[in-house]
Amino acid sequence: MPEEILFETEQRMGREAVADYLRSLADSVAAGGDVTLSSGDRSVSLDPPTEVEFEVKAEREGPVDGPGELSIEVELEWPEDASGDDATTGELRIE
């Protein structure tokens, strides 16, 4: 399936600024309705359904025998025609 990037930004930020951004994103998702991502003159608004597929991944990229790059990736995904009626499974915790 082809992928179309609707919005993307990457910048260096302090840990506290990242946490503030994630809290704002979480508040927006919890409130329901549109979630708007913006940076400069670029923006996109999406309306996540009540139930989404939520993925958290920790990974290391790089050579096996040397230093690489570590990341924490967070993704919310849903079909464009989602009704929001999917069942919730399991429990995810961040400690």
C-alpha positions in Angstrom: 0.0 0.0 0.0 1.5 3.4 -1.0 2.2 5.8 1.8 1.5 9.5 1.6 3.1 11.8 4.2 0.5 14.4 5.2 2.8 16.1 7.8 6.2 15.6 9.1 8.6 17.6 11.2 11.8 16.7 13.0 13.7 19.0 15.4 16.0 18.8 18.4 14.2 19.5 21.6 14.8 19.2 25.3 13.2 16.4 27.2 10.8 18.8 29.0 9.7 20.4 25.7 9.0 16.9 24.3 7.0 15.9 27.3 4.9 19.2 27.0 4.3 18.4 23.3 3.2 14.9 24.1 0.9 16.1 26.9 -0.7 18.5 24.5 -1.2 15.8 21.9 -2.7 13.5 24.6 -5.1 16.2 25.7 -6.2 16.8 22.2 -6.8 13.1 21.5 -8.7 12.7 24.8 -10.9 15.7 24.0 -12.2 14.1 20.8 -12.6 15.9 17.5 -9.8 17.1 15.3 -6.2 16.8 16.3 -4.1 19.5 14.5 -0.4 19.2 14.0 1.4 22.3 12.9 4.9 23.7 12.3 5.6 27.0 10.7 3.2 27.4 7.7 2.4 23.6 7.5 -0.4 21.9 9.3 -2.8 19.0 9.1 -6.0 18.1 11.1 -7.1 14.6 11.7 -10.1 13.2 13.5 -9.2 9.9 15.3 -12.1 7.6 16.0 -13.0 6.5 19.6 -10.8 3.4 19.1 -7.4 3.4 17.4 -4.5 1.0 17.0 -1.8 2.3 19.4 1.8 1.1 18.9 4.8 1.9 21.1 8.2 0.6 19.9 11.7 0.9 21.3 14.4 0.2 18.8 18.1 0.4 18.1 19.4 1.1 14.7 23.0 0.8 13.7 25.9 -1.6 13.4 25.9 -4.7 15.6 29.5 -4.1 16.7 29.3 -0.3 17.4 27.2 2.5 18.7 23.9 3.1 17.0 20.8 5.2 17.5 18.1 4.5 20.0 14.5 5.6 19.6 11.0 5.4 21.1 8.3 5.6 18.5 4.6 6.2 19.2 2.0 5.7 16.6 -1.8 6.0 16.4 -3.3 4.3 13.4 -6.9 3.8 12.1 -8.6 3.2 8.8 -10.0 6.3 7.1 -13.5 4.8 7.2 -13.2 3.7 10.9 -16.4 3.6 12.9 -14.6 3.5 16.3 -16.3 0.3 17.4 -13.3 -2.0 17.8 -12.8 -3.9 21.0 -9.9 -2.9 23.3 -7.3 -5.6 24.1 -4.6 -5.8 26.8 -3.2 -3.1 29.0 -0.3 -0.9 28.0 1.7 0.9 30.7 4.6 3.4 30.6 6.6 3.4 33.7 
